[in-house]
Amino acid sequence: MVNRHRQRLRGRGFTLIELLVVLSIIALLLTLAVPRYFNSIDVSKEAVLRENLHLVRETIDKFYADKGRYPDSLDELVSEKYLRSLPHDPITGSTRTWLLIAPDSVGVEGRVYDLKSGAAGATRDGQPFAEL
């Protein structure tokens, strides 16, 4: 009777070898998938950054066309309802790291002619984030 009980218990579980084989297969699959995952995150952050820059630059141009001057800050674009909220820089993770560019011309009112990302580093193709 005791012998039968032991045979039943042996047939129920997995052996250590079977568990190691399964774990090694999972580890192999992860080594293939994880680099692609992190690369796709970087690609999407760059795409969001480019889109946010395009959107805000377009909004600054509309503000200038309507008011005849450039905004004094990004907050003015929000308070005047040109933007719902300050744009997010996905690289720095903040709305306060934008580099604001003043207009070149003398006699032009306003302090925000353009903006660039304040993120350090470069895109995957080597272009600095501050030059996008």
TIGU-645264 format. One record per residue (C-alpha): residue number from 1; x, y, z. Coordinates in Angstrom, 1 decimal. Each point is the difference from the previous one (the first is absolute). Layout:
! residues N
[pt NUM; [X; Y; Z]]
...
END
This chain:
! residues 132
[pt 1; [0.0; 0.0; 0.0]]
[pt 2; [2.8; 2.4; 0.9]]
[pt 3; [1.7; -0.9; -3.3]]
[pt 4; [-3.1; 0.9; -2.0]]
[pt 5; [-0.3; 3.3; 1.7]]
[pt 6; [3.6; 0.9; -0.9]]
[pt 7; [-0.5; -0.9; -3.6]]
[pt 8; [-3.1; 2.2; -0.2]]
[pt 9; [1.9; 3.0; 1.5]]
[pt 10; [3.0; -0.4; -2.5]]
[pt 11; [-2.3; 0.2; -3.0]]
[pt 12; [-1.6; 3.2; 1.1]]
[pt 13; [2.8; 2.6; -0.2]]
[pt 14; [2.7; 1.1; -2.3]]
[pt 15; [3.6; -1.0; 0.3]]
[pt 16; [2.8; 2.4; 0.5]]
[pt 17; [1.3; -0.6; -3.5]]
[pt 18; [-3.4; 0.8; -1.5]]
[pt 19; [-0.2; 3.3; 1.9]]
[pt 20; [3.5; 1.0; -1.0]]
[pt 21; [-0.8; -0.7; -3.7]]
[pt 22; [-3.1; 2.1; 0.2]]
[pt 23; [1.8; 2.9; 1.8]]
[pt 24; [2.9; -0.1; -2.5]]
[pt 25; [-2.5; 0.3; -2.9]]
[pt 26; [-1.7; 2.9; 1.7]]
[pt 27; [3.3; 1.7; 0.5]]
[pt 28; [1.0; -0.5; -3.6]]
[pt 29; [-3.3; 1.5; -1.2]]
[pt 30; [0.5; 3.0; 2.3]]
[pt 31; [3.5; 0.7; -1.3]]
[pt 32; [-1.6; 0.3; -3.5]]
[pt 33; [-3.0; 2.1; 1.0]]
[pt 34; [1.4; 2.5; 2.6]]
[pt 35; [2.4; 1.9; -2.3]]
[pt 36; [-2.8; 0.5; -2.5]]
[pt 37; [-2.3; 1.2; 2.7]]
[pt 38; [2.4; 2.7; 1.3]]
[pt 39; [0.8; 1.1; -3.6]]
[pt 40; [-3.7; 0.5; -0.7]]
[pt 41; [-0.4; 2.1; 3.2]]
[pt 42; [2.9; 2.3; -1.2]]
[pt 43; [-1.6; 0.2; -3.5]]
[pt 44; [-3.4; 1.0; 1.5]]
[pt 45; [1.6; 2.6; 2.3]]
[pt 46; [1.7; 1.6; -3.0]]
[pt 47; [-3.2; 0.0; -2.0]]
[pt 48; [-1.9; 1.6; 2.9]]
[pt 49; [2.7; 2.7; 0.4]]
[pt 50; [-0.1; 0.9; -3.7]]
[pt 51; [-3.8; 0.2; 0.1]]
[pt 52; [-0.1; 2.1; 3.1]]
[pt 53; [2.6; 2.4; -1.5]]
[pt 54; [-2.0; 0.2; -3.3]]
[pt 55; [-3.2; 0.7; 1.9]]
[pt 56; [1.4; 2.7; 2.2]]
[pt 57; [1.8; 1.7; -2.8]]
[pt 58; [-3.2; 0.1; -2.0]]
[pt 59; [-1.9; 1.4; 3.0]]
[pt 60; [2.6; 2.8; 0.4]]
[pt 61; [-0.5; 0.9; -3.7]]
[pt 62; [-3.8; 0.1; 0.5]]
[pt 63; [0.5; 2.2; 3.1]]
[pt 64; [2.2; 2.4; -2.0]]
[pt 65; [-2.5; 0.1; -2.9]]
[pt 66; [-2.9; 0.8; 2.5]]
[pt 67; [1.7; 2.4; 2.3]]
[pt 68; [2.8; 1.5; -2.1]]
[pt 69; [2.6; -0.9; 2.6]]
[pt 70; [1.6; -3.1; 1.5]]
[pt 71; [-1.0; -1.4; 3.3]]
[pt 72; [2.1; 0.9; 3.1]]
[pt 73; [-0.1; -3.5; 1.3]]
[pt 74; [-1.4; -3.5; -0.7]]
[pt 75; [-2.4; 0.7; 2.9]]
[pt 76; [-1.5; 2.8; -2.0]]
[pt 77; [-0.9; -2.4; -2.8]]
[pt 78; [-1.9; -2.0; 2.6]]
[pt 79; [-1.7; 2.9; 1.7]]
[pt 80; [-1.1; 1.4; -3.4]]
[pt 81; [-1.5; -3.4; -0.8]]
[pt 82; [2.4; -0.7; -3.0]]
[pt 83; [1.1; -3.2; 1.9]]
[pt 84; [-1.9; -2.0; 2.5]]
[pt 85; [3.1; -0.7; 2.1]]
[pt 86; [3.7; 0.4; -0.2]]
[pt 87; [1.7; -2.5; -2.4]]
[pt 88; [1.8; -2.9; 1.5]]
[pt 89; [3.6; -0.7; -0.9]]
[pt 90; [0.1; -3.9; -0.1]]
[pt 91; [3.8; -0.1; 0.2]]
[pt 92; [0.4; 2.0; 3.2]]
[pt 93; [-3.5; -0.9; 1.3]]
[pt 94; [-0.8; 3.6; 0.9]]
[pt 95; [-2.0; 3.0; -1.3]]
[pt 96; [2.6; 2.4; 1.3]]
[pt 97; [3.2; -0.9; -1.9]]
[pt 98; [-0.8; 1.6; -3.3]]
[pt 99; [2.6; 2.5; -1.3]]
[pt 100; [-1.8; 3.1; -1.1]]
[pt 101; [1.4; 2.0; -3.0]]
[pt 102; [-0.7; 3.7; -0.2]]
[pt 103; [-0.7; 1.8; -3.3]]
[pt 104; [3.1; 1.3; -1.8]]
[pt 105; [-1.6; 3.2; -1.3]]
[pt 106; [0.2; 3.2; 1.9]]
[pt 107; [-3.5; 1.5; 0.7]]
[pt 108; [-1.8; -3.3; 0.0]]
[pt 109; [-1.9; -0.5; 3.2]]
[pt 110; [0.0; -3.2; 1.9]]
[pt 111; [2.6; -2.4; 1.4]]
[pt 112; [-0.9; -3.4; -1.6]]
[pt 113; [0.7; -0.3; -3.7]]
[pt 114; [1.0; -3.6; 0.0]]
[pt 115; [0.7; -2.8; 2.5]]
[pt 116; [2.4; -3.0; 0.2]]
[pt 117; [0.3; -2.9; 2.2]]
[pt 118; [2.3; 0.4; 3.1]]
[pt 119; [0.8; -3.7; 0.0]]
[pt 120; [3.7; -1.0; 0.0]]
[pt 121; [1.1; -2.6; -2.6]]
[pt 122; [-1.0; -0.8; -3.5]]
[pt 123; [-2.5; -1.9; -2.1]]
[pt 124; [0.7; -3.5; -1.3]]
[pt 125; [1.4; 1.5; -3.2]]
[pt 126; [2.4; 2.3; 1.9]]
[pt 127; [-1.9; 3.4; -0.2]]
[pt 128; [0.1; 1.8; 3.3]]
[pt 129; [-3.5; 0.4; 1.6]]
[pt 130; [0.6; 3.8; 0.3]]
[pt 131; [0.2; 0.2; -3.8]]
[pt 132; [-3.3; -1.6; -0.8]]
END
